[in-house]
Amino acid sequence: MAPGGTSFCARMVSQFSPVAAPTNSTHDSLRTDSGRTNGGPGGWKDRRRLLPPIALVAGLSGSGKTQICEWMTRAGYLHLDGDLRHANGIDRLGLRSDWNQFWNRGEPQRLAEVLQARAINAGAAGSLLSLPSTALFTAQRVAATRAVGLRVIVLFGSPENCVRAFLERERRMPQSLTEAHWHRNNDHVHAQYVDSAFDAVRMDAFKPDGSRWPRDEIVDMFMGRLA
């Protein structure tokens, strides 16, 4: 139990629950002259082809979401870490209002705009928002993001491989989480993402022998998903 009586698991689940906590997101570089977004000719649907790629990186704990996104920064990408251990990543990034509009209402356009704007303002090749396993996508949410040019990449692996990697990481932490914690928060995630509905967005984080892909290879695979 963390200070204040709120468990780590509860914070992670609440991070992706409906929360009415609007923030002032900046979309200025993606606005039309009237100050409103525009899906018509010359609007965001046309301009997005010229904008840097943006992606939501989801998947199982231990699949390497944060590590791979950090490697992608060496290729010029902006990594927005929404998978924080002791804080609400979406709130910390100032994305709550935009995230809720996507997650709760199925409208990802504002989230796509702010991720594009942050990449442009940072002079980055694109933006990657990494998410904890508790951000469980549905096929409908994936379809909604595709419609606005926002990619979803689901890092995946067998429970055995992900648990092993998860426990290796946890052994380096001052307060390590257990295998039971992994299963409690990831068994249903694995069951969801193994479905054929996620074939197009699922990416194997491990080689067939269970070892990690070398950094250069996994980065090339990731870049291919963003092309």
Helices and strands as residue ranges (DSSP letters): H 8-15, G 28-30, H 44-47, G 48-50, E 54-59, H 65-73, E 78-81, H 89-92, H 96-105, H 109-122, E 127-130, H 139-147, E 150-156, H 159-170, H 179-193, G 196-198, E 202-204, H 215-226
